[in-house]
Amino acid sequence: MALRPAMIDLLELSPDFVRDPYPVYARLRARGPVHHVRTPDGEELWLVVGHEACRTAFTDPRLSRDWRRSGDIGQIINADRDHPVLAHMLMSDPPDHTRLRRLVAREFTPRRIESLAPRIQQITDELLDAMEANPRRRADLVNDFAFPLPMTVICELLGVPELDREAFRGWSNEIVARSSPEAEAAVYAEVPRYLTELIDAKRAAPGDDLLSAMIHAVDEGGDRLSPDELIGMSLLILIAGHETTVNMIGNGMRALFAHPEQLADLRADPGLLDGALEEMLRYDGPVETCTERLALEDVEMGGVVIPAGSTVLITMADADRDPARFEEPDRFDIRRDARGHIAFGHGLHYCLGAPLARMEGRIALRSLLERFPDLDGDADEAKLVWVRGMLIRGVRELPVRW
């Protein structure tokens, strides 16, 4: 007989949950794959843990992303259901998702991504030059390197003017980890105005950027992105296109600083880099849980019923620490075969930009370690400030010295 379990307060299980959620997730996983929880932000929702359960949940059509059509959008966001910034593939199910992803994938091609490598290297070198010029031999690795690299890359790819990128940083921070409902609403008012003007400018004078290509993309049947879909997809690409890479670099370097013997091994053998990058994604990936799913009906998983209309989070961070999938999962090991992790999701919403994030990560980490052979962390881990919420896992600043 299926159960409706009592609600669990995550902070009561561990006051240190935000900094280190992994022991809490492991305790929950030992009890079963599904739990009714209260998050550190006071939200009540259902959490799926464990590798197999998470993979299954990602492919369960009863767990929907189409909140605009099927649910109460107010459960997850402070915006009207018809707001144009929500008109993107991450807020849709098939067949709408299939159509939107196909139109974007026509232009966001492997060839376009691969062609960015020389420019990514150039941006990386310029940022490292600026760090190296600091006579104090100290820097904030997030603000001086891990953030500006992918933000510059994704803005150049999409065609966002340089002067506007700092505004996008503020908007992105608010959208992925809102500081208040009012601030979130303000961002959702500002973004469409800006993107509408940018799209109109690109329509009048197309460039060789991705946004110009998406404006003019037409499939074999004559289908194209609507004005609202262009706004929604542009914002999704801008946010998803840098948040993962920022925190992949930050979390990866934190792991290396905490395991100096592995940092030394990686410096000594750059051939370990690709495997190290996958282990960084598995061990402490940049996305802790998926974007919110909506239970379209009562959903039974692992003997527990998730009631229809509930908000559901799939916990990738725990899936990739499940001993049923990875031996000694709490051990960071750059020689591990970490393939099979779901740091970029699973199923039809698997991250379209994963190849770009991996390429940026490889170039960034290789260049950083080559340029700064004595690089080390310069902060007490317990004093680092973490990104709010359970979507993005990462720190706001990461002091380093060399």
MARRO-66106 format. One line per field, with one value per residue (C-alpha): x, y negated, z negated; residue number from 1. Coordinates in nm, 4 decimals, m for minus. Layout:
BEGIN
c1 = X  ...
c2 = Y  ...
c3 = Z  ...
i = NUM  ...
//
This chain:
BEGIN
c1 = 0.0000  0.1389  0.2160  0.1853  0.4834  0.5288  0.7136  1.0871  1.2576  1.5960  1.7551  1.6406  1.8220  2.1337  2.1817  2.4797  2.2569  2.3227  2.7020  2.7019  2.3705  2.5195  2.4914  2.1249  2.0510  2.2270  2.0101  1.6969  1.8089  1.8584  1.4889  1.3586  1.3561  1.0793  1.0365  0.8034  1.0346  1.0575  1.3518  1.5842  1.3775  1.0590  0.9057  0.7199  0.7822  0.8695  1.2278  1.3449  1.6847  1.9011  2.0510  1.7973  1.4945  1.6205  1.6807  1.3327  1.1748  1.3420  1.1645  0.8243  0.5676  0.3509  0.6182  0.5683  0.7576  0.4575  0.3450  0.1880  m0.0650  m0.1092  m0.0399  m0.0314  0.2725  0.2692  0.4001  0.7412  0.7750  0.6485  0.5257  0.2097  0.1684  0.1659  0.4900  0.7184  1.0292  0.8558  0.8031  1.1000  1.1698  1.2566  0.8991  0.7336  0.6585  0.6324  0.5188  0.5926  0.9340  1.0226  0.9381  1.1286  1.4389  1.4473  1.4338  1.7123  1.9282  1.9274  2.1436  2.3123  2.5171  2.8348  3.0141  2.9123  3.0218  3.3558  3.4298  3.4252  3.7364  3.9961  3.7886  3.7337  4.1101  4.1662  3.9168  4.0692  4.4197  4.3085  4.1398  4.4442  4.6691  4.4633  4.4825  4.8570  4.9090  4.7792  5.0872  4.9145  4.9088  4.5484  4.2142  3.8517  3.8360  3.4591  3.4389  3.7779  3.7644  3.4882  3.2051  3.3376  3.4628  3.1305  2.9312  3.1485  3.1307  2.7527  2.6866  2.9142  2.7545  2.4052  2.4996  2.4449  2.6403  2.9280  2.7867  2.4741  2.6435  2.6655  2.2882  2.2424  2.4491  2.2108  1.9069  2.0489  2.1363  1.7799  1.6169  1.8159  1.8142  1.5611  1.6287  1.2587  0.9341  0.9393  1.2932  1.2073  0.8990  1.1079  1.3513  1.0686  0.9436  1.2850  1.4078  1.1354  1.1766  1.5497  1.5272  1.2477  1.4671  1.7664  1.5617  1.4199  1.7752  1.8944  1.5952  1.6755  2.0507  2.1329  2.4804  2.6540  2.5387  2.3016  2.0131  2.0163  2.0201  1.7270  1.5223  1.5542  1.5509  1.2745  1.2251  1.1150  0.7487  0.7908  0.7744  0.9732  1.0063  0.7364  0.8288  0.7614  0.9586  1.2565  1.2510  1.2126  1.4780  1.7254  1.6941  1.7206  2.0395  2.1940  2.1275  2.1887  2.4852  2.6906  2.5561  2.6645  3.0165  3.0734  2.9967  3.1571  3.4866  3.4312  3.3195  3.5869  3.8675  3.7300  3.7469  4.1060  4.2120  4.0604  4.2559  4.6059  4.7528  4.5041  4.5721  4.9411  4.8614  4.6553  4.9314  5.1824  4.9648  4.7339  4.6054  4.3932  4.1958  3.8962  3.8357  3.8919  3.6268  3.3688  3.4590  3.4130  3.0669  2.9800  3.1313  2.9982  2.8161  2.6867  2.3174  2.1951  1.8382  1.6375  1.4037  1.0673  0.8457  0.4664  0.2880  0.0028  m0.1680  m0.1027  0.2358  0.3481  0.7252  0.8983  0.5781  0.5090  0.2343  0.3235  m0.0130  m0.1345  m0.0398  0.2747  0.6114  0.8809  1.2594  1.4914  1.8157  2.1025  2.3532  2.2426  2.2050  2.5741  2.6712  2.4702  2.6870  2.4555  2.6017  2.9465  3.1865  3.2884  3.0859  3.1960  3.5594  3.6892  3.9018  4.0095  4.1042  3.7527  3.5345  3.2614  3.0636  2.6984  2.6626  2.3537  2.5015  2.3555  2.0210  1.8756  1.6106  1.4486  1.5551  1.9235  2.1296  2.1662  2.4732  2.6652  2.9291  2.9942  3.0223  3.2672  3.4808  3.4898  3.5767  3.8648  4.0165  3.9653  4.1081  4.4045  4.5012  4.4510  4.6688  4.9413  4.9554  4.9435  5.1444  5.1161  4.7444  4.5646  4.2501  4.2650  3.9477  3.7955  3.5439  3.2968  3.2958  3.2163  2.8814  2.6654  2.4157  2.0642  1.8134  1.8474  1.8859  2.2418  2.5205  2.8165  2.9807  2.9484  3.3210  3.6280  3.9431  4.2678  4.6404  4.9559
c2 = 0.0000  m0.3416  m0.5912  m0.9685  m1.0340  m1.3130  m1.6222  m1.6486  m1.9824  m1.9669  m2.2219  m2.0225  m1.7197  m1.9352  m2.3078  m2.2789  m2.1570  m2.4498  m2.4108  m2.0303  m1.8665  m1.5286  m1.3603  m1.4657  m1.3248  m0.9998  m0.9674  m1.0246  m0.7785  m0.5108  m0.5481  m0.5428  m0.7311  m0.9888  m1.2392  m1.5259  m1.8065  m2.1676  m2.3431  m2.5988  m2.8692  m2.7388  m2.5804  m2.2493  m2.0006  m1.6422  m1.5275  m1.2291  m1.0829  m0.7923  m0.7342  m0.4922  m0.6763  m1.0092  m0.8665  m0.7153  m1.0424  m1.2374  m1.0191  m0.9952  m1.1880  m1.2375  m1.4753  m1.7735  m2.0945  m2.2578  m2.4652  m2.7301  m2.4863  m2.2341  m2.3923  m2.6943  m2.8892  m3.0795  m2.7674  m2.8178  m3.1706  m3.5242  m3.5846  m3.5525  m3.2204  m3.4033  m3.5906  m3.5712  m3.4732  m3.1403  m3.0565  m2.8211  m2.4505  m2.4012  m2.5067  m2.2649  m1.8982  m1.7147  m1.7953  m2.1642  m2.0789  m1.8661  m2.1515  m2.4189  m2.2057  m2.1130  m2.4781  m2.5841  m2.2768  m2.3638  m2.6641  m2.5597  m2.3027  m2.1116  m2.2980  m2.6370  m2.5307  m2.3882  m2.7083  m2.8970  m2.7209  m2.9794  m3.2674  m3.0844  m3.0383  m3.4075  m3.5235  m3.2782  m3.4096  m3.7726  m3.7019  m3.5121  m3.7996  m4.0367  m3.8000  m3.7555  m4.1327  m4.1611  m4.2363  m4.0882  m3.7482  m3.7030  m3.6963  m3.5959  m3.3019  m3.3383  m3.7101  m3.7417  m3.4255  m3.1655  m3.4153  m3.6510  m3.3661  m3.1883  m3.5124  m3.6692  m3.3521  m3.3130  m3.6848  m3.6887  m3.3681  m3.5102  m3.8642  m4.0626  m4.3936  m4.4046  m4.7023  m4.5038  m4.1992  m4.3256  m4.3829  m4.0241  m3.9042  m4.0699  m3.9366  m3.5842  m3.5860  m3.6869  m3.4318  m3.1279  m3.2290  m3.5006  m3.7416  m3.8343  m3.7966  m4.1710  m4.1671  m3.8647  m4.0397  m4.3472  m4.1356  m3.9701  m4.3171  m4.4407  m4.1400  m4.1286  m4.5007  m4.4623  m4.1428  m4.2806  m4.5770  m4.3485  m4.1100  m4.4021  m4.5301  m4.1861  m4.1467  m4.4781  m4.4141  m4.0427  m3.9352  m3.5993  m3.5410  m3.2736  m3.5139  m3.6390  m3.2759  m3.1825  m3.4790  m3.3529  m2.9774  m2.8005  m2.4250  m2.2180  m2.2826  m2.6590  m2.6670  m2.9351  m3.0719  m3.3202  m3.6612  m3.5311  m3.2119  m3.4160  m3.6078  m3.2923  m3.0938  m3.3850  m3.4199  m3.0441  m3.0237  m3.3232  m3.1868  m2.8170  m2.9037  m3.0522  m2.9368  m2.5753  m2.6671  m2.9262  m2.6733  m2.3783  m2.5709  m2.6972  m2.3650  m2.1757  m2.3961  m2.3758  m1.9959  m2.0107  m2.2493  m2.0079  m1.7170  m1.8579  m1.5218  m1.4979  m1.8582  m1.7684  m1.4596  m1.6675  m1.9264  m1.6480  m1.4722  m1.6961  m1.3793  m1.3289  m1.6477  m1.5050  m1.2418  m1.4969  m1.7229  m1.4410  m1.3576  m1.7247  m1.7164  m1.3947  m1.4792  m1.8332  m1.9389  m2.2899  m2.1935  m2.0432  m1.9637  m1.9880  m2.2749  m2.2094  m1.9331  m1.9281  m1.6044  m1.5891  m1.3144  m1.1102  m0.9515  m0.6442  m0.5949  m0.3603  m0.2967  m0.6688  m0.8718  m1.2189  m1.3999  m1.5559  m1.9237  m1.8848  m2.0407  m1.7751  m1.8129  m1.5466  m1.5521  m1.5077  m1.5876  m1.2772  m1.0565  m1.1086  m1.0155  m0.6905  m0.3885  m0.1700  m0.3446  m0.4730  m0.2895  m0.4977  m0.7902  m1.0423  m0.9987  m1.2505  m1.0612  m1.2188  m0.8721  m0.7364  m0.6446  m0.8998  m0.8401  m0.7810  m1.0859  m1.2994  m1.6412  m1.7729  m1.6010  m1.2998  m1.2352  m1.4853  m1.7902  m1.6880  m2.0081  m2.1194  m2.3229  m2.0401  m2.0192  m2.3945  m2.3745  m2.0837  m2.2663  m2.5819  m2.3746  m2.1957  m2.5172  m2.7087  m2.4445  m2.3515  m2.7163  m2.8064  m2.5213  m2.5875  m2.9615  m2.9340  m2.6308  m2.7426  m2.8275  m2.7403  m2.8298  m3.1320  m3.1057  m2.9038  m2.6728  m2.7338  m3.1092  m3.0887  m3.2351  m2.9894  m3.0576  m3.0587  m2.7866  m2.4256  m2.4720  m2.6007  m2.4670  m2.6989  m2.9807  m3.3542  m3.4111  m3.1862  m3.3621  m3.2153  m3.2922  m3.1913
c3 = 0.0000  0.1009  m0.1742  m0.2147  m0.4409  m0.6946  m0.5773  m0.6525  m0.7198  m0.5466  m0.7804  m1.0825  m0.9423  m0.9112  m0.9812  m0.7422  m0.4561  m0.2193  m0.2359  m0.2356  m0.1405  m0.0516  m0.3962  m0.4153  m0.0722  m0.1673  m0.4803  m0.2747  m0.0054  m0.2721  m0.3623  m0.0048  0.3263  0.2603  m0.0250  m0.1153  m0.2301  m0.3403  m0.1737  m0.3407  m0.1660  m0.3311  m0.0214  m0.0486  0.2308  0.3185  0.3608  0.5684  0.4680  0.5853  0.9296  1.0707  0.9284  1.0666  1.4141  1.4072  1.2900  1.5717  1.8267  1.6524  1.8642  1.5534  1.4205  1.6496  1.7227  1.8908  1.5927  1.8164  1.9574  1.6771  1.3385  1.1114  1.2325  0.9030  0.7285  0.8866  1.0241  0.9703  1.3260  1.5317  1.7149  2.0507  1.9810  2.2882  2.0889  2.0150  2.3832  2.4148  2.4415  2.0736  1.9870  2.2292  2.2943  2.6269  2.8884  2.8111  2.6627  2.9660  3.2020  3.0054  2.9525  3.3212  3.4307  3.1919  3.2573  3.6289  3.5412  3.2135  3.4014  3.3074  3.5866  3.4446  3.0946  3.2132  3.4043  3.0715  2.9355  3.0505  2.9141  2.5818  2.5547  2.6314  2.3670  2.1172  2.1809  2.1437  1.8103  1.6832  1.7973  1.5830  1.2830  1.3234  1.3255  0.9684  0.7517  0.4447  0.6218  0.5153  0.6963  0.6679  0.9051  0.9565  1.0322  1.2041  1.4150  1.3798  1.4353  1.7071  1.9287  2.0017  1.9814  2.2512  2.4625  2.4455  2.5012  2.8053  2.9322  2.8971  3.0026  2.6806  2.6725  2.4240  2.2345  2.1447  1.9946  1.6384  1.6431  1.7570  1.4654  1.2217  1.4041  1.4142  1.0428  0.9585  1.1878  1.0673  0.6985  0.6280  0.3437  0.3107  0.5080  0.5773  0.7175  0.9300  1.0694  1.1541  1.3542  1.5441  1.6371  1.7562  1.9551  2.2268  2.2981  2.3489  2.5548  2.7750  2.8681  2.9310  3.1477  3.3494  3.4063  3.5183  3.7469  3.9145  3.9356  3.8959  3.7845  3.7759  3.4163  3.2865  3.2190  3.5799  3.6940  3.4655  3.5907  3.9464  3.8740  4.0667  4.0783  4.3772  4.3002  4.2784  3.8963  3.7100  3.3559  3.2542  3.1032  2.7504  2.8201  2.9393  2.6092  2.4001  2.5854  2.5788  2.2028  2.1485  2.3569  2.1796  1.8314  1.8910  2.1112  1.8318  1.4921  1.5430  1.6539  1.3785  1.1089  1.2848  1.2731  0.9176  0.7707  0.9627  0.8327  0.4770  0.5040  0.6308  0.3536  0.0988  0.2568  0.3165  0.4131  0.7019  0.7994  0.8195  1.0305  1.2725  1.3055  1.3735  1.6323  1.8403  2.0068  1.6951  1.7646  1.9516  1.6856  1.4092  1.5610  1.5603  1.1995  1.1030  1.2622  1.0766  0.7394  0.6957  1.0111  1.0833  1.0838  0.7568  0.8608  1.1804  1.2600  1.0938  1.2305  1.1911  1.0978  1.3517  1.1514  0.8380  0.9039  0.7087  0.6808  0.4409  0.2487  0.1957  0.3626  0.4899  0.5024  0.8280  0.8521  0.6397  0.7159  0.7678  0.7718  0.9116  0.7120  0.9576  0.6815  0.4921  0.7994  0.8713  0.5136  0.5104  0.4133  0.6218  0.9294  0.8234  0.5942  0.2908  0.4281  0.1632  0.2685  0.5238  0.7754  1.1045  1.2361  1.1823  1.4799  1.3981  1.7147  1.6417  1.4171  1.4768  1.3966  1.7259  1.6737  1.8522  2.1128  2.3467  2.1397  2.1389  2.1559  2.5192  2.4231  2.2510  2.5307  2.4998  2.1190  2.1441  2.4024  2.1901  1.8832  2.0569  2.1929  1.8665  1.6325  1.8515  1.9006  1.5345  1.4070  1.6647  1.5924  1.2120  1.0955  0.7312  0.7342  0.4101  0.2217  m0.0054  m0.2147  m0.4959  m0.3261  m0.6087  m0.5374  m0.1657  m0.0556  0.1372  0.4140  0.2681  0.3443  0.4554  0.8316  0.8709  0.6514  0.6186  0.4275  0.4950  0.4442  0.4364  0.3101  0.4437  0.4130  0.5976
i = 1  2  3  4  5  6  7  8  9  10  11  12  13  14  15  16  17  18  19  20  21  22  23  24  25  26  27  28  29  30  31  32  33  34  35  36  37  38  39  40  41  42  43  44  45  46  47  48  49  50  51  52  53  54  55  56  57  58  59  60  61  62  63  64  65  66  67  68  69  70  71  72  73  74  75  76  77  78  79  80  81  82  83  84  85  86  87  88  89  90  91  92  93  94  95  96  97  98  99  100  101  102  103  104  105  106  107  108  109  110  111  112  113  114  115  116  117  118  119  120  121  122  123  124  125  126  127  128  129  130  131  132  133  134  135  136  137  138  139  140  141  142  143  144  145  146  147  148  149  150  151  152  153  154  155  156  157  158  159  160  161  162  163  164  165  166  167  168  169  170  171  172  173  174  175  176  177  178  179  180  181  182  183  184  185  186  187  188  189  190  191  192  193  194  195  196  197  198  199  200  201  202  203  204  205  206  207  208  209  210  211  212  213  214  215  216  217  218  219  220  221  222  223  224  225  226  227  228  229  230  231  232  233  234  235  236  237  238  239  240  241  242  243  244  245  246  247  248  249  250  251  252  253  254  255  256  257  258  259  260  261  262  263  264  265  266  267  268  269  270  271  272  273  274  275  276  277  278  279  280  281  282  283  284  285  286  287  288  289  290  291  292  293  294  295  296  297  298  299  300  301  302  303  304  305  306  307  308  309  310  311  312  313  314  315  316  317  318  319  320  321  322  323  324  325  326  327  328  329  330  331  332  333  334  335  336  337  338  339  340  341  342  343  344  345  346  347  348  349  350  351  352  353  354  355  356  357  358  359  360  361  362  363  364  365  366  367  368  369  370  371  372  373  374  375  376  377  378  379  380  381  382  383  384  385  386  387  388  389  390  391  392  393  394  395  396  397  398  399  400  401  402
//
